[in-house]
Amino acid sequence: MDSALGLGLDARDLNVWQTSLRAMVVLAAAILMVRLGSRRFIGKSTALDVILAIIFGSVISRAISGTAPFFPTLTAAFALVLFHWLLCALAFRSHRFGNLLKGHPKLLVECGQIQWRAMAQGQISKHDLQEALRIHGLSPDISQIETAHLERNGDISVVTRHTLRAESKKPPAD
């Protein structure tokens, strides 16, 4: 196995077969790590998830290229995924820690009125907001919006005044 993976060789001494085998082993290990991690790691992402993905890719690429020891590098990648899982578990259990780690949503529109301070903080222009409304299948008429939030993952969620009226007319659920 040592010779097949080129363990103990300098990166410049690895041949194409050793590098290819390393890539396949690292891919299998990365799939296992992602499956052991959370679904969020590959779904909608917060800044924490994006940072993990960048660092994770950088670390596992070193195992393929041979610029770092193979098994310690895979162990470091596993440690990153486990640490991410731990942080997410803590954020799930503590709202305050979750806000500290991932940020909190910003109220962009309230009762049809743009909240310009929040828009500036989120670097969201009126055109960006109107684009989000169109993506949601809504008219870009902001006066029809009850609330719009810039969510922690960067999406803009919208509740229309029409939606609130329709929900208030529904009979109570049993």
MIBA-924299 format. One record per residue: z, x, y of N, C-alpha, C in turn; residue in one letter. Coordinates in nm, 4 decimals, padded with zeros to 6 digits. Atoms other than C-alpha are relative to their C-alpha. Example, Ala and Ser with C-alpha at 12.3 -4.5 7.8 and 13.67 -1.06 7.14 Angstrom:
<nodes>
+----------+----------+----------+----------+----------+----------+----------+----------+----------+------+
:      n_Z :      n_X :      n_Y :     ca_Z :     ca_X :     ca_Y :      c_Z :      c_X :      c_Y : rest :
+----------+----------+----------+----------+----------+----------+----------+----------+----------+------+
:  00.0000 :  00.0890 : -00.1190 :  00.7800 :  01.2300 : -00.4500 :  00.0000 :  00.0900 :  00.1200 :    A :
: -00.0060 : -00.0820 : -00.1190 :  00.7140 :  01.3670 : -00.1060 :  00.0730 : -00.0770 :  00.1090 :    S :
+----------+----------+----------+----------+----------+----------+----------+----------+----------+------+
</nodes>
This chain:
<nodes>
+----------+----------+----------+----------+----------+----------+----------+----------+----------+------+
:      n_Z :      n_X :      n_Y :     ca_Z :     ca_X :     ca_Y :      c_Z :      c_X :      c_Y : rest :
+----------+----------+----------+----------+----------+----------+----------+----------+----------+------+
:  00.0000 :  00.0830 : -00.1195 :  00.0000 :  00.0000 :  00.0000 :  00.0000 :  00.0874 :  00.1258 :    M :
: -00.0056 : -00.0891 : -00.1161 :  00.0838 :  00.2859 :  00.2376 : -00.1382 :  00.0517 :  00.0367 :    D :
:  00.1323 : -00.0559 : -00.0305 : -00.2636 :  00.4358 :  00.2055 : -00.0976 : -00.1110 :  00.0396 :    S :
:  00.0901 :  00.1105 : -00.0327 : -00.4376 :  00.0951 :  00.2180 :  00.0158 : -00.0412 :  00.1459 :    A :
: -00.0267 :  00.0377 : -00.1390 : -00.2710 :  00.0145 :  00.5525 : -00.0032 :  00.1200 :  00.0943 :    L :
: -00.0004 : -00.1195 : -00.0842 : -00.2818 :  00.3736 :  00.6730 :  00.1341 :  00.0245 :  00.0644 :    G :
: -00.1344 : -00.0196 : -00.0546 :  00.0935 :  00.3788 :  00.7216 :  00.0277 :  00.1496 :  00.0098 :    L :
: -00.0304 : -00.1407 : -00.0215 :  00.2059 :  00.7112 :  00.8613 : -00.1137 :  00.0775 :  00.0648 :    G :
:  00.1123 : -00.0672 : -00.0649 : -00.1365 :  00.7931 :  01.0059 :  00.0032 : -00.0254 :  00.1503 :    L :
:  00.0192 :  00.0234 : -00.1429 : -00.2090 :  00.8377 :  01.3737 : -00.1095 : -00.1045 :  00.0178 :    D :
:  00.0992 :  00.1048 : -00.0267 : -00.4153 :  00.5595 :  01.5294 : -00.1421 :  00.0530 : -00.0104 :    A :
:  00.1359 : -00.0554 :  00.0028 : -00.7177 :  00.7884 :  01.5623 : -00.0456 :  00.0349 : -00.1415 :    R :
:  00.0344 : -00.0351 :  00.1374 : -00.7018 :  00.8656 :  01.1874 : -00.0230 : -00.1220 : -00.0889 :    D :
:  00.0230 :  00.1213 :  00.0789 : -00.7260 :  00.5016 :  01.0720 : -00.1491 : -00.0235 : -00.0159 :    L :
:  00.1421 :  00.0320 :  00.0191 : -01.0580 :  00.4070 :  00.9147 : -00.0211 : -00.1499 :  00.0194 :    N :
:  00.0344 :  00.1397 : -00.0263 : -01.2372 :  00.0749 :  00.9561 :  00.0657 : -00.0939 : -00.1018 :    V :
: -00.0594 :  00.0847 :  00.1045 : -01.1006 : -00.0606 :  00.6252 :  00.1498 : -00.0168 :  00.0214 :    W :
: -00.1442 :  00.0076 : -00.0263 : -00.7398 :  00.0233 :  00.7103 :  00.0274 : -00.0894 :  00.1212 :    Q :
: -00.0176 :  00.0834 : -00.1194 : -00.7735 : -00.1337 :  01.0547 : -00.0286 : -00.1462 : -00.0322 :    T :
:  00.0332 :  00.1377 :  00.0390 : -00.9384 : -00.4420 :  00.9025 :  00.1111 : -00.0616 : -00.0838 :    S :
: -00.1093 :  00.0511 :  00.0828 : -00.6653 : -00.4784 :  00.6399 :  00.1240 : -00.0256 :  00.0855 :    L :
: -00.1128 :  00.0203 : -00.0915 : -00.4009 : -00.4342 :  00.9098 : -00.0186 : -00.1307 :  00.0781 :    R :
:  00.0284 :  00.1219 : -00.0766 : -00.5695 : -00.7104 :  01.1121 :  00.0259 : -00.1238 : -00.0855 :    A :
: -00.0219 :  00.1162 :  00.0880 : -00.5639 : -00.9467 :  00.8121 :  00.1484 : -00.0210 : -00.0287 :    M :
: -00.1444 :  00.0112 :  00.0266 : -00.1981 : -00.8708 :  00.7320 :  00.0718 : -00.0504 :  00.1251 :    V :
: -00.0631 :  00.0433 : -00.1252 : -00.1011 : -00.9123 :  01.0981 : -00.0327 : -00.1461 :  00.0280 :    V :
:  00.0361 :  00.1408 : -00.0198 : -00.2936 : -01.2419 :  01.1202 :  00.0854 : -00.0892 : -00.0908 :    L :
: -00.0825 :  00.0795 :  00.0922 : -00.1131 : -01.3740 :  00.8103 :  00.1453 : -00.0036 :  00.0479 :    A :
: -00.1381 : -00.0050 : -00.0492 :  00.2220 : -01.2583 :  00.9509 :  00.0147 : -00.0815 :  00.1286 :    A :
: -00.0061 :  00.0757 : -00.1252 :  00.1427 : -01.4085 :  01.2934 : -00.0021 : -00.1498 : -00.0267 :    A :
:  00.0025 :  00.1422 :  00.0362 :  00.0558 : -01.7438 :  01.1351 :  00.1367 : -00.0425 : -00.0518 :    I :
: -00.1333 :  00.0300 :  00.0516 :  00.3850 : -01.7352 :  00.9457 :  00.1022 : -00.0066 :  00.1138 :    L :
: -00.0949 : -00.0017 : -00.1130 :  00.5738 : -01.6452 :  01.2649 : -00.0147 : -00.1243 :  00.0873 :    M :
:  00.0229 :  00.1181 : -00.0833 :  00.4127 : -01.9252 :  01.4647 :  00.0480 : -00.1253 : -00.0723 :    V :
: -00.0472 :  00.1167 :  00.0770 :  00.4848 : -02.1753 :  01.1857 :  00.1524 : -00.0039 : -00.0021 :    R :
: -00.1465 : -00.0042 : -00.0037 :  00.8489 : -02.0593 :  01.1830 :  00.0530 : -00.0297 :  00.1398 :    L :
: -00.0378 :  00.0288 : -00.1387 :  00.8605 : -02.0864 :  01.5617 : -00.0161 : -00.1478 :  00.0271 :    G :
:  00.0111 :  00.1417 : -00.0341 :  00.8258 : -02.4105 :  01.7488 : -00.1451 : -00.0392 :  00.0209 :    S :
:  00.1341 :  00.0513 : -00.0258 :  00.5185 : -02.6294 :  01.7851 : -00.0405 :  00.0234 :  00.1452 :    R :
:  00.0278 : -00.0206 : -00.1418 :  00.5485 : -02.5806 :  02.1611 : -00.0716 :  00.1319 :  00.0237 :    R :
:  00.0592 : -00.1327 : -00.0150 :  00.4433 : -02.2190 :  02.1116 : -00.1522 : -00.0075 :  00.0005 :    F :
:  00.1457 :  00.0122 :  00.0039 :  00.0885 : -02.3403 :  02.0422 : -00.0486 : -00.1287 :  00.0666 :    I :
:  00.0378 :  00.1254 : -00.0652 :  00.0936 : -02.6733 :  02.2285 :  00.0022 :  00.0164 :  00.1505 :    G :
: -00.0143 : -00.0070 : -00.1452 :  00.1455 : -02.7581 :  02.5934 :  00.1065 :  00.1038 :  00.0322 :    K :
: -00.0847 : -00.1159 : -00.0222 :  00.3091 : -02.4557 :  02.7428 :  00.0714 : -00.0025 :  00.1336 :    S :
: -00.0723 : -00.0295 : -00.1219 :  00.5764 : -02.3788 :  02.9954 : -00.0206 :  00.1484 :  00.0284 :    T :
:  00.0112 : -00.1427 : -00.0325 :  00.5962 : -02.0397 :  03.1663 :  00.0618 :  00.0853 : -00.1107 :    A :
: -00.0643 : -00.0723 :  00.1095 :  00.8344 : -01.9277 :  02.8909 : -00.0956 :  00.0166 : -00.1171 :    L :
:  00.0917 : -00.0048 :  00.1129 :  00.5750 : -02.0108 :  02.6243 : -00.1175 :  00.0942 :  00.0277 :    D :
:  00.1125 : -00.0862 : -00.0369 :  00.2948 : -01.8341 :  02.8099 :  00.0428 :  00.1467 : -00.0034 :    V :
: -00.0504 : -00.1370 :  00.0006 :  00.5055 : -01.5219 :  02.8604 :  00.0176 :  00.0487 : -00.1431 :    I :
: -00.0158 : -00.0383 :  00.1394 :  00.5957 : -01.5185 :  02.4912 : -00.1359 :  00.0294 : -00.0627 :    L :
:  00.1321 : -00.0201 :  00.0595 :  00.2292 : -01.5542 :  02.3944 : -00.0607 :  00.1331 :  00.0427 :    A :
:  00.0547 : -00.1272 : -00.0490 :  00.1295 : -01.2578 :  02.6121 :  00.0706 :  00.1177 : -00.0658 :    I :
: -00.0760 : -00.1100 :  00.0597 :  00.4083 : -01.0331 :  02.4866 : -00.0250 :  00.0058 : -00.1506 :    I :
:  00.0243 :  00.0079 :  00.1442 :  00.3573 : -01.1503 :  02.1265 : -00.1349 :  00.0638 : -00.0338 :    F :
:  00.1326 : -00.0572 :  00.0238 : -00.0143 : -01.0658 :  02.1426 : -00.0022 :  00.1498 :  00.0204 :    G :
: -00.0059 : -00.1432 : -00.0267 :  00.0572 : -00.7270 :  02.2933 :  00.0697 :  00.0744 : -00.1133 :    S :
: -00.0764 : -00.0664 :  00.1060 :  00.3146 : -00.6409 :  02.0267 : -00.0790 :  00.0034 : -00.1300 :    V :
:  00.0681 : -00.0008 :  00.1298 :  00.1124 : -00.7508 :  01.7242 : -00.1301 :  00.0795 :  00.0039 :    I :
:  00.1221 : -00.0804 : -00.0079 : -00.2012 : -00.5795 :  01.8535 :  00.0294 :  00.1464 : -00.0302 :    S :
: -00.0382 : -00.1390 :  00.0283 : -00.0154 : -00.2480 :  01.8271 :  00.0101 :  00.0256 : -00.1498 :    R :
: -00.0054 : -00.0160 :  00.1456 :  00.0379 : -00.3088 :  01.4559 : -00.1407 :  00.0159 : -00.0572 :    A :
:  00.1388 : -00.0104 :  00.0465 : -00.3373 : -00.3496 :  01.4128 : -00.0589 :  00.1349 :  00.0393 :    I :
:  00.0640 : -00.1221 : -00.0503 : -00.4418 : -00.0547 :  01.6270 :  00.0683 :  00.1272 : -00.0488 :    S :
: -00.0709 : -00.1175 :  00.0487 : -00.1802 :  00.1778 :  01.4801 :  00.0681 :  00.0797 :  00.1087 :    G :
: -00.0662 : -00.0723 : -00.1090 : -00.0345 :  00.2741 :  01.8171 :  00.1516 : -00.0123 : -00.0053 :    T :
: -00.1440 :  00.0119 :  00.0229 :  00.3110 :  00.1735 :  01.6925 :  00.0198 : -00.0148 : -00.1508 :    A :
: -00.0240 :  00.0127 :  00.1445 :  00.4720 :  00.1822 :  01.3469 : -00.0202 : -00.1447 : -00.0467 :    P :
:  00.0450 :  00.1299 :  00.0476 :  00.3414 : -00.1099 :  01.1381 :  00.1141 : -00.0995 : -00.0224 :    F :
: -00.1042 :  00.0968 :  00.0343 :  00.6520 : -00.2780 :  00.9901 :  00.1027 : -00.0206 :  00.1114 :    F :
: -00.0884 :  00.0260 : -00.1144 :  00.8868 : -00.2203 :  01.2866 : -00.0668 : -00.0864 :  00.1077 :    P :
:  00.0709 :  00.0810 : -00.0991 :  00.6182 : -00.3728 :  01.5100 : -00.0037 : -00.1457 : -00.0433 :    T :
: -00.0039 :  00.1385 :  00.0492 :  00.5918 : -00.6828 :  01.2900 :  00.1406 : -00.0572 :  00.0107 :    L :
: -00.1390 :  00.0450 : -00.0135 :  00.9712 : -00.7033 :  01.2890 :  00.0296 : -00.0367 :  00.1457 :    T :
: -00.0196 :  00.0310 : -00.1411 :  00.9710 : -00.6920 :  01.6692 : -00.0675 : -00.1319 :  00.0362 :    A :
:  00.0692 :  00.1261 : -00.0269 :  00.7156 : -00.9755 :  01.6774 :  00.0809 : -00.1176 : -00.0561 :    A :
: -00.0869 :  00.1038 :  00.0562 :  00.9366 : -01.1821 :  01.4430 :  00.1211 : -00.0220 :  00.0900 :    F :
: -00.1172 :  00.0120 : -00.0873 :  01.2336 : -01.1081 :  01.6711 : -00.0345 : -00.0772 :  00.1272 :    A :
:  00.0420 :  00.0743 : -00.1187 :  01.0388 : -01.2362 :  01.9732 : -00.0098 : -00.1497 : -00.0285 :    L :
:  00.0158 :  00.1414 :  00.0352 :  00.9514 : -01.5622 :  01.7965 :  00.1366 : -00.0641 : -00.0246 :    V :
: -00.1345 :  00.0540 :  00.0250 :  01.3104 : -01.6103 :  01.6791 :  00.0788 : -00.0153 :  00.1309 :    L :
: -00.0681 :  00.0094 : -00.1289 :  01.4436 : -01.5373 :  02.0296 : -00.0538 : -00.1183 :  00.0804 :    F :
:  00.0615 :  00.1155 : -00.0661 :  01.1971 : -01.7918 :  02.1726 :  00.0565 : -00.1288 : -00.0588 :    H :
: -00.0549 :  00.1182 :  00.0661 :  01.3176 : -02.0456 :  01.9153 :  00.1445 : -00.0228 :  00.0454 :    W :
: -00.1390 :  00.0104 : -00.0426 :  01.6798 : -01.9732 :  02.0109 :  00.0099 : -00.0505 :  00.1442 :    L :
: -00.0016 :  00.0457 : -00.1391 :  01.6097 : -02.0133 :  02.3832 : -00.0379 : -00.1477 :  00.0102 :    L :
:  00.0416 :  00.1406 : -00.0024 :  01.4283 : -02.3424 :  02.3194 :  00.1088 : -00.0908 : -00.0572 :    C :
: -00.1094 :  00.0788 :  00.0581 :  01.7148 : -02.4657 :  02.1000 :  00.1135 : -00.0154 :  00.1014 :    A :
: -00.1040 :  00.0081 : -00.1028 :  01.9649 : -02.3821 :  02.3753 : -00.0433 : -00.0925 :  00.1137 :    L :
:  00.0514 :  00.0870 : -00.1067 :  01.7434 : -02.5532 :  02.6348 :  00.0033 : -00.1461 : -00.0431 :    A :
: -00.0068 :  00.1365 :  00.0525 :  01.7307 : -02.8615 :  02.4111 :  00.1420 : -00.0547 :  00.0090 :    F :
: -00.1389 :  00.0439 :  00.0018 :  02.1092 : -02.8749 :  02.3924 :  00.0652 : -00.0016 :  00.1384 :    R :
: -00.0592 : -00.0083 : -00.1332 :  02.1780 : -02.7922 :  02.7571 : -00.1078 : -00.0252 :  00.1053 :    S :
:  00.0966 :  00.0349 : -00.1035 :  01.9841 : -02.9667 :  03.0327 :  00.0004 :  00.1049 :  00.1122 :    H :
: -00.0126 : -00.1004 : -00.1065 :  02.1147 : -02.7169 :  03.2896 : -00.0704 :  00.1302 : -00.0399 :    R :
:  00.0656 : -00.1222 :  00.0475 :  02.0006 : -02.4192 :  03.0783 : -00.1515 : -00.0209 : -00.0084 :    F :
:  00.1423 :  00.0315 :  00.0066 :  01.6646 : -02.5903 :  03.0198 : -00.0657 :  00.0072 :  00.1362 :    G :
:  00.0529 : -00.0082 : -00.1363 :  01.6122 : -02.6290 :  03.3938 : -00.0038 :  00.1440 :  00.0500 :    N :
: -00.0032 : -00.1402 : -00.0397 :  01.7139 : -02.2669 :  03.4507 : -00.1138 :  00.0777 : -00.0662 :    L :
:  00.0995 : -00.0734 :  00.0785 :  01.4793 : -02.1423 :  03.1802 : -00.1430 : -00.0444 :  00.0304 :    L :
:  00.1352 :  00.0539 : -00.0087 :  01.1803 : -02.3714 :  03.2279 : -00.0352 : -00.0611 :  00.1347 :    K :
:  00.0238 :  00.0665 : -00.1274 :  01.2192 : -02.5115 :  03.5777 :  00.0248 : -00.1490 : -00.0132 :    G :
: -00.0191 :  00.1448 :  00.0039 :  01.2311 : -02.8796 :  03.6640 : -00.1199 : -00.0659 :  00.0676 :    H :
:  00.1135 :  00.0685 : -00.0617 :  00.9730 : -03.1401 :  03.7609 :  00.0201 : -00.0171 :  00.1502 :    P :
: -00.0046 :  00.0229 : -00.1447 :  00.8857 : -03.1861 :  04.1271 : -00.0613 : -00.1365 :  00.0300 :    K :
:  00.0490 :  00.1313 : -00.0411 :  00.8446 : -03.5324 :  04.2780 : -00.1045 :  00.0194 :  00.1096 :    L :
:  00.1107 : -00.0200 : -00.0928 :  00.5035 : -03.5253 :  04.4491 : -00.0312 : -00.1244 :  00.0824 :    L :
:  00.0258 :  00.1272 : -00.0682 :  00.4642 : -03.8940 :  04.5376 :  00.1151 : -00.0934 : -00.0323 :    V :
: -00.1050 :  00.0998 :  00.0195 :  00.7330 : -04.1554 :  04.5890 : -00.0366 : -00.1213 :  00.0835 :    E :
:  00.0342 :  00.1265 : -00.0661 :  00.6532 : -04.5184 :  04.6727 : -00.1280 :  00.0118 :  00.0833 :    C :
:  00.1293 : -00.0120 : -00.0663 :  00.2958 : -04.4283 :  04.7661 : -00.0051 :  00.1031 :  00.1117 :    G :
: -00.0060 : -00.0999 : -00.1070 :  00.4042 : -04.1504 :  05.0055 :  00.0024 :  00.1408 : -00.0590 :    Q :
:  00.0038 : -00.1391 :  00.0462 :  00.3128 : -03.7859 :  04.9476 :  00.1237 :  00.0731 :  00.0500 :    I :
: -00.1154 : -00.0835 : -00.0328 :  00.6142 : -03.5562 :  04.9427 : -00.0536 :  00.1418 :  00.0265 :    Q :
:  00.0724 : -00.1218 : -00.0355 :  00.4554 : -03.2660 :  05.1302 :  00.0772 :  00.1272 : -00.0319 :    W :
: -00.0796 : -00.1202 :  00.0318 :  00.7426 : -03.0206 :  05.0804 : -00.0153 :  00.0357 : -00.1479 :    R :
:  00.0165 : -00.0247 :  00.1436 :  00.7203 : -03.0589 :  04.7005 : -00.1432 :  00.0417 : -00.0314 :    A :
:  00.1407 : -00.0378 :  00.0202 :  00.3404 : -03.0400 :  04.7186 : -00.0191 :  00.1472 :  00.0362 :    M :
:  00.0124 : -00.1399 : -00.0417 :  00.3686 : -02.7098 :  04.9085 :  00.0702 :  00.0934 : -00.0987 :    A :
: -00.0731 : -00.0830 :  00.0960 :  00.6305 : -02.5737 :  04.6673 : -00.0786 :  00.0174 : -00.1296 :    Q :
:  00.0788 : -00.0056 :  00.1224 :  00.4052 : -02.6559 :  04.3731 : -00.1420 :  00.0494 :  00.0219 :    G :
:  00.1340 : -00.0437 : -00.0381 :  00.0953 : -02.5343 :  04.5584 : -00.1061 : -00.0991 : -00.0489 :    Q :
:  00.0888 :  00.1089 :  00.0386 : -00.0690 : -02.8709 :  04.4923 : -00.0583 : -00.0594 :  00.1279 :    I :
:  00.0643 :  00.0605 : -00.1177 : -00.3224 : -02.9913 :  04.7469 : -00.0173 : -00.1498 : -00.0248 :    S :
:  00.0275 :  00.1428 :  00.0139 : -00.3985 : -03.3561 :  04.8149 : -00.1188 : -00.0201 : -00.0940 :    K :
:  00.1169 :  00.0093 :  00.0883 : -00.7324 : -03.2959 :  04.6386 :  00.0388 :  00.0214 : -00.1470 :    H :
: -00.0496 : -00.0204 :  00.1366 : -00.5495 : -03.1616 :  04.3300 :  00.0668 : -00.1263 : -00.0521 :    D :
: -00.0682 :  00.1235 :  00.0375 : -00.3348 : -03.4741 :  04.3254 : -00.1004 : -00.1106 : -00.0295 :    L :
:  00.1020 :  00.1022 :  00.0232 : -00.6369 : -03.7014 :  04.3580 : -00.0792 :  00.0280 : -00.1279 :    Q :
:  00.0665 : -00.0358 :  00.1262 : -00.8078 : -03.5107 :  04.0748 :  00.0840 : -00.0438 : -00.1187 :    E :
: -00.0893 :  00.0412 :  00.1082 : -00.5047 : -03.5716 :  03.8539 : -00.0033 : -00.1520 : -00.0185 :    A :
:  00.0079 :  00.1462 :  00.0092 : -00.5209 : -03.9438 :  03.9358 : -00.1284 : -00.0415 : -00.0705 :    L :
:  00.1270 :  00.0330 :  00.0657 : -00.8883 : -03.9545 :  03.8365 :  00.0048 :  00.0354 : -00.1487 :    R :
: -00.0129 : -00.0398 :  00.1414 : -00.8102 : -03.7674 :  03.5131 :  00.0791 : -00.1046 : -00.0774 :    I :
: -00.0793 :  00.1065 :  00.0624 : -00.5538 : -04.0393 :  03.4369 : -00.0742 : -00.1338 :  00.0017 :    H :
:  00.0781 :  00.1234 : -00.0046 : -00.8277 : -04.2971 :  03.4966 :  00.0416 : -00.0922 :  00.1125 :    G :
: -00.0501 :  00.0795 : -00.1116 : -00.6751 : -04.4123 :  03.8233 : -00.0834 :  00.0240 :  00.1253 :    L :
:  00.0618 : -00.0155 : -00.1311 : -00.8104 : -04.4662 :  04.1701 :  00.0717 :  00.1124 :  00.0738 :    S :
: -00.0673 : -00.1058 : -00.0765 : -00.7435 : -04.1685 :  04.3972 :  00.0781 : -00.0509 :  00.1208 :    P :
: -00.0761 :  00.0605 : -00.1096 : -00.5695 : -04.4123 :  04.6349 :  00.1498 :  00.0225 : -00.0255 :    D :
: -00.1389 : -00.0403 :  00.0213 : -00.2240 : -04.2565 :  04.6607 :  00.0979 : -00.1123 :  00.0335 :    I :
: -00.0901 :  00.1098 : -00.0357 : -00.0752 : -04.5721 :  04.8148 :  00.0310 : -00.0892 : -00.1204 :    S :
: -00.0222 :  00.0798 :  00.1208 : -00.1033 : -04.7334 :  04.4680 :  00.0930 :  00.0689 : -00.1009 :    Q :
: -00.0833 : -00.0785 :  00.0913 :  00.1204 : -04.4677 :  04.3109 :  00.1472 : -00.0227 :  00.0328 :    I :
: -00.1445 :  00.0125 : -00.0175 :  00.4898 : -04.5403 :  04.2603 :  00.0624 :  00.1392 :  00.0009 :    E :
: -00.0483 : -00.1386 :  00.0053 :  00.5728 : -04.1841 :  04.1511 : -00.1054 :  00.0871 : -00.0672 :    T :
:  00.0799 : -00.1034 :  00.0661 :  00.3873 : -03.8688 :  04.0579 :  00.0864 :  00.1253 : -00.0011 :    A :
: -00.0817 : -00.1212 :  00.0154 :  00.5606 : -03.5580 :  03.9267 : -00.0873 :  00.1159 : -00.0453 :    H :
:  00.0536 : -00.1235 :  00.0562 :  00.4485 : -03.2005 :  03.8776 :  00.0974 :  00.0388 : -00.1095 :    L :
: -00.0880 : -00.0247 :  00.1136 :  00.5897 : -03.1493 :  03.5291 :  00.0172 :  00.1496 : -00.0241 :    E :
: -00.0324 : -00.1407 :  00.0261 :  00.7356 : -02.8249 :  03.3943 : -00.1153 :  00.0753 : -00.0652 :    R :
:  00.1126 : -00.0679 :  00.0652 :  00.4212 : -02.7523 :  03.1940 : -00.1231 :  00.0074 :  00.0897 :    N :
:  00.1101 : -00.0075 : -00.0948 :  00.2001 : -02.7859 :  03.5035 : -00.0830 : -00.1268 :  00.0103 :    G :
:  00.0718 :  00.1278 : -00.0071 :  00.0643 : -03.1351 :  03.4294 :  00.0590 : -00.0862 :  00.1116 :    D :
: -00.0478 :  00.0980 : -00.0975 :  00.0905 : -03.4142 :  03.6845 :  00.0080 : -00.1345 : -00.0712 :    I :
: -00.0191 :  00.1321 :  00.0606 :  00.2375 : -03.7377 :  03.5483 :  00.0039 : -00.1033 :  00.1122 :    S :
:  00.0154 :  00.1025 : -00.1030 :  00.1780 : -04.0643 :  03.7311 :  00.0501 : -00.1345 : -00.0518 :    V :
: -00.0379 :  00.1390 :  00.0256 :  00.3397 : -04.4084 :  03.7384 : -00.0545 : -00.0811 :  00.1174 :    V :
:  00.0579 :  00.0823 : -00.1069 :  00.1434 : -04.6707 :  03.9295 :  00.0906 : -00.1186 :  00.0295 :    T :
: -00.0752 :  00.1201 : -00.0341 :  00.2928 : -04.9679 :  04.1089 : -00.0409 : -00.1139 : -00.0914 :    R :
:  00.0512 :  00.1021 :  00.0913 :  00.0737 : -05.1874 :  03.8874 :  00.0710 :  00.0088 : -00.1353 :    H :
: -00.0691 : -00.0195 :  00.1279 :  00.2355 : -05.0383 :  03.5747 :  00.1412 : -00.0546 :  00.0070 :    T :
: -00.1374 :  00.0487 : -00.0146 :  00.5835 : -05.1151 :  03.7048 :  00.0051 : -00.1523 :  00.0043 :    L :
:  00.0031 :  00.1471 : -00.0059 :  00.4901 : -05.4763 :  03.7862 : -00.0268 : -00.0573 : -00.1384 :    R :
:  00.0343 :  00.0503 :  00.1338 :  00.3358 : -05.5258 :  03.4404 :  00.1181 :  00.0150 : -00.0947 :    A :
: -00.1151 : -00.0199 :  00.0888 :  00.6414 : -05.3803 :  03.2652 :  00.1136 : -00.0942 :  00.0348 :    E :
: -00.1086 :  00.0887 : -00.0380 :  00.8799 : -05.5988 :  03.4636 : -00.0262 : -00.1429 : -00.0478 :    S :
:  00.0349 :  00.1348 :  00.0486 :  00.6938 : -05.9100 :  03.3361 :  00.0061 : -00.0118 : -00.1515 :    K :
: -00.0078 :  00.0032 :  00.1460 :  00.7249 : -05.8126 :  02.9686 :  00.1308 : -00.0656 : -00.0426 :    K :
: -00.1249 :  00.0552 :  00.0495 :  00.9767 : -06.0093 :  02.7665 :  00.0868 :  00.1117 : -00.0563 :    P :
: -00.0899 : -00.1042 :  00.0516 :  01.2835 : -05.8093 :  02.6617 : -00.0238 :  00.0250 : -00.1486 :    P :
:  00.0181 : -00.0369 :  00.1417 :  01.2499 : -05.6219 :  02.3302 :  00.1244 : -00.0363 : -00.0766 :    A :
: -00.1151 :  00.0346 :  00.0860 :  01.4705 : -05.7321 :  02.0444 :  00.0645 :  00.1216 : -00.0582 :    D :
+----------+----------+----------+----------+----------+----------+----------+----------+----------+------+
</nodes>
